[in-house]
C-alpha cells in the first residue's frame, strides 16, 4: 500500500454567483482544476476502533475535516477498525485552494480502500457533500464545471499550464465573503453545456474535447469584494498583473497566474513581495489518485 496519500490543491478558473437559494446558500457556476501541489496524509490502521490524529494545527478535533470524514465513513459503513491520521500541511488555511476539502476527500478515498469498504465513488461524493461543497470534486477526480453550491459536476478538459500561486499570509473567511451585502444582487453570467465529451467519471482518462475552459474564461465575482475587505489580496493581484492577467481562486485570498513555462513561474515566485508566500504548480485535469483508484 502507498505510504502517503496526496491531497492536491484546486483553483477556480472562474467563479460566478448566479443566485441565492431559500436556505441562504448561493448558487454558483465555477470550474475546478487540480494543481500538482498540495497536502499529504498518512494512515496508520489499527484494531482499537479509535479514530485519532497525530498532528495539531491549532484547531479542535471536532472541527477537523479529516477526523469528521473518517467518522462519517465509519458510521455509514458500521466500520469498527481504527486509524491514526497524519497530515503534512502545505496549503494555507482560508486560502481558497480547497485544502480542507481535499484532505477530507483523500481521507474518504483512502479509508474506503484501507478499510476494505468498497463504496462506489459517487457514494463517497454524496458523503463528502455533507462535509463541504468542494469535497465531491476531489472525490470524483477530474476537472469539472460545477453548479449549485458547487456539487453538480460535469467533467471538463482544461489547458494544463504552469501556475504561480501567491498568498498574502492571511486567512479569508468564506462565510464573511458570502454574507457580504454586495452579493445580494448578482446576475447570471454564462452557461456552458456539452462539455463532457472525451472525459467522464468512470475511469476513461482521455482528454479529447470539443471545448475547453481556461483561466481567461469569465471572472471571479468574489474578487472585488475580497479586495475591498482584504487590501493585501488586491496588492498581490496588482503586483502579479505586471506579468499577465492574474485571478483570485475561490473566496480568496490566494491568487494565481498562468504562465507558459516552469522557469517563468519560478522566476515570478522568487520576485514575489516580501509579505507573501507561494508555490509553483502544474495545472492537472486529474486527481493524482484518480487512475490508481480506478
TORTIVO-793288 format. One line per 2 residues: number of its first residue (from 1); their letters; for each residue x, y, z of C-alpha. Coordinates in steps of 0.1 Angstrom, whole numbers, plus 5000, padded with zeros to 4 digits. Layout:
// TORTIVO-793288
NUM = a = X/Y/Z | ...
//
This chain:
// TORTIVO-793288
1 = xx = 5000/5000/5000 | 5012/5035/4994
3 = xx = 5030/5052/5023 | 5013/5085/5018
5 = xx = 4982/5098/5001 | 4981/5131/4982
7 = xx = 4955/5159/4988 | 4961/5183/4959
9 = xx = 4951/5219/4957 | 4924/5232/4934
11 = xx = 4919/5265/4917 | 4887/5281/4904
13 = xx = 4893/5291/4868 | 4863/5314/4872
15 = xx = 4835/5318/4897 | 4801/5333/4890
17 = xx = 4775/5338/4917 | 4742/5334/4898
19 = xx = 4716/5335/4926 | 4706/5328/4962
21 = xx = 4686/5299/4974 | 4659/5299/5000
23 = xx = 4682/5282/5025 | 4706/5312/5023
25 = xx = 4733/5294/5002 | 4744/5310/4969
27 = xx = 4740/5293/4935 | 4774/5292/4917
29 = xx = 4789/5285/4883 | 4826/5276/4885
31 = xx = 4853/5254/4870 | 4877/5235/4892
33 = xx = 4911/5224/4882 | 4937/5205/4903
35 = xx = 4973/5215/4909 | 5004/5194/4912
37 = xx = 5009/5206/4947 | 4991/5200/4980
39 = xx = 4989/5184/5014 | 4999/5148/5022
41 = xx = 4982/5123/5045 | 4992/5091/5062
43 = xx = 4970/5064/5077 | 4981/5040/5105
45 = xx = 4953/5014/5106 | 4948/4997/5139
47 = xx = 4923/4974/5157 | 4914/4998/5185
49 = xx = 4883/5012/5168 | 4896/5047/5177
51 = xx = 4899/5074/5151 | 4926/5099/5160
53 = xx = 4952/5123/5146 | 4990/5126/5150
55 = xx = 4991/5163/5143 | 4979/5195/5159
57 = xx = 4974/5226/5137 | 4957/5247/5163
59 = xx = 4920/5238/5157 | 4899/5214/5178
61 = xx = 4892/5178/5168 | 4855/5184/5163
63 = xx = 4862/5209/5135 | 4889/5188/5119
65 = xx = 4876/5177/5084 | 4899/5147/5083
67 = xx = 4885/5133/5115 | 4850/5142/5106
69 = xx = 4854/5124/5072 | 4868/5093/5089
71 = xx = 4839/5092/5115 | 4814/5098/5087
73 = xx = 4826/5068/5067 | 4828/5046/5098
75 = xx = 4792/5055/5108 | 4779/5050/5072
77 = xx = 4795/5015/5070 | 4795/5004/5106
79 = xx = 4833/5001/5104 | 4850/4992/5137
81 = xx = 4886/4994/5126 | 4906/5023/5139
83 = xx = 4930/5047/5123 | 4955/5074/5133
85 = xx = 4957/5101/5106 | 4988/5121/5098
87 = xx = 4988/5153/5079 | 5017/5173/5063
89 = xx = 5001/5207/5058 | 5014/5227/5029
91 = xx = 4983/5246/5017 | 4973/5278/5035
93 = xx = 4941/5277/5055 | 4915/5301/5043
95 = xx = 4934/5304/5010 | 4907/5294/4985
97 = xx = 4928/5264/4974 | 4905/5237/4989
99 = xx = 4929/5223/5013 | 4904/5212/5040
101 = xx = 4880/5198/5014 | 4909/5180/4996
103 = xx = 4921/5165/5029 | 4886/5152/5037
105 = xx = 4882/5137/5002 | 4915/5119/5005
107 = xx = 4905/5105/5039 | 4873/5091/5023
109 = xx = 4892/5077/4993 | 4920/5062/5014
111 = xx = 4899/5047/5041 | 4875/5033/5016
113 = xx = 4904/5014/5003 | 4924/5007/5035
115 = xx = 4893/4996/5055 | 4881/4975/5026
117 = xx = 4848/4993/5025 | 4844/4993/4987
119 = xx = 4819/5021/4983 | 4815/5035/4948
121 = xx = 4829/5069/4941 | 4796/5085/4937
123 = xx = 4785/5073/4971 | 4817/5087/4986
125 = xx = 4809/5120/4969 | 4775/5121/4984
127 = xx = 4791/5116/5018 | 4817/5142/5011
129 = xx = 4790/5168/5003 | 4780/5165/5040
131 = xx = 4814/5179/5048 | 4816/5207/5023
133 = xx = 4805/5217/4988 | 4841/5214/4974
135 = xx = 4846/5178/4986 | 4828/5160/4958
137 = xx = 4851/5173/4930 | 4882/5159/4948
139 = xx = 4865/5125/4951 | 4852/5124/4915
141 = xx = 4888/5132/4904 | 4885/5153/4873
143 = xx = 4885/5189/4865 | 4849/5199/4864
145 = xx = 4823/5225/4856 | 4803/5229/4888
147 = xx = 4768/5243/4895 | 4745/5246/4925
149 = xx = 4766/5252/4956 | 4794/5235/4936
151 = xx = 4782/5199/4939 | 4766/5194/4905
153 = xx = 4796/5184/4884 | 4803/5180/4847
155 = xx = 4838/5167/4838 | 4857/5191/4816
157 = xx = 4891/5194/4800 | 4912/5225/4806
159 = xx = 4947/5235/4794 | 4974/5224/4819
161 = xx = 4998/5254/4821 | 5022/5262/4848
163 = xx = 5008/5284/4876 | 5024/5307/4901
165 = xx = 5002/5308/4932 | 5006/5335/4958
167 = xx = 4990/5341/4992 | 4993/5373/5013
169 = xx = 4996/5352/5045 | 4961/5360/5056
171 = xx = 4931/5338/5062 | 4899/5349/5044
173 = xx = 4866/5339/5059 | 4844/5323/5033
175 = xx = 4813/5328/5054 | 4821/5365/5057
177 = xx = 4825/5369/5019 | 4793/5351/5010
179 = xx = 4773/5371/5036 | 4786/5404/5022
181 = xx = 4756/5426/5013 | 4772/5433/4979
183 = xx = 4763/5397/4969 | 4726/5403/4972
185 = xx = 4721/5414/4936 | 4743/5394/4913
187 = xx = 4732/5382/4879 | 4736/5351/4858
189 = xx = 4768/5353/4838 | 4773/5324/4815
191 = xx = 4761/5289/4808 | 4781/5261/4791
193 = xx = 4768/5227/4781 | 4781/5196/4763
195 = xx = 4814/5197/4780 | 4815/5160/4788
197 = xx = 4828/5146/4755 | 4861/5128/4758
199 = xx = 4861/5126/4796 | 4839/5111/4823
201 = xx = 4838/5099/4859 | 4840/5062/4850
203 = xx = 4877/5057/4845 | 4883/5069/4810
205 = xx = 4913/5092/4810 | 4914/5106/4775
207 = xx = 4910/5143/4772 | 4898/5149/4737
209 = xx = 4872/5176/4738 | 4853/5200/4716
211 = xx = 4856/5229/4740 | 4879/5237/4769
213 = xx = 4878/5262/4797 | 4909/5281/4807
215 = xx = 4917/5308/4832 | 4907/5335/4807
217 = xx = 4870/5325/4808 | 4846/5345/4829
219 = xx = 4856/5363/4861 | 4857/5356/4898
221 = xx = 4828/5377/4911 | 4840/5375/4946
223 = xx = 4873/5391/4938 | 4862/5427/4941
225 = xx = 4845/5420/4974 | 4876/5403/4988
227 = xx = 4899/5430/4976 | 4878/5457/4993
229 = xx = 4878/5438/5026 | 4913/5425/5024
231 = xx = 4936/5450/5006 | 4965/5426/5009
233 = xx = 4948/5404/4982 | 4943/5435/4960
235 = xx = 4980/5444/4964 | 4991/5409/4952
237 = xx = 4968/5410/4922 | 4982/5444/4912
239 = xx = 5017/5431/4916 | 5011/5400/4896
241 = xx = 4994/5420/4868 | 5027/5431/4855
243 = xx = 5033/5396/4843 | 4998/5388/4829
245 = xx = 4962/5386/4839 | 4961/5371/4875
247 = xx = 4929/5359/4892 | 4918/5351/4927
249 = xx = 4907/5315/4934 | 4876/5307/4954
251 = xx = 4867/5332/4981 | 4904/5341/4985
253 = xx = 4929/5350/4995 | 4952/5331/4972
255 = xx = 4958/5344/4937 | 4972/5327/4906
257 = xx = 4987/5334/4872 | 4990/5310/4843
259 = xx = 5024/5312/4825 | 5040/5292/4797
261 = xx = 5069/5276/4815 | 5080/5263/4849
263 = xx = 5111/5286/4847 | 5089/5317/4842
265 = xx = 5067/5307/4871 | 5097/5301/4894
267 = xx = 5112/5334/4884 | 5080/5353/4893
269 = xx = 5078/5333/4926 | 5113/5344/4936
271 = xx = 5105/5380/4929 | 5072/5379/4950
273 = xx = 5066/5407/4975 | 5082/5400/5009
275 = xx = 5049/5397/5028 | 5036/5369/5007
277 = xx = 5041/5331/5003 | 5035/5309/4974
279 = xx = 5044/5280/4952 | 5047/5268/4916
281 = xx = 5025/5240/4903 | 5013/5224/4871
283 = xx = 4976/5225/4862 | 4962/5190/4861
285 = xx = 4929/5176/4849 | 4930/5145/4870
287 = xx = 4934/5140/4908 | 4967/5120/4913
289 = xx = 4947/5092/4928 | 4921/5090/4900
291 = xx = 4938/5065/4878 | 4951/5044/4907
293 = xx = 4917/5041/4924 | 4901/5031/4891
//
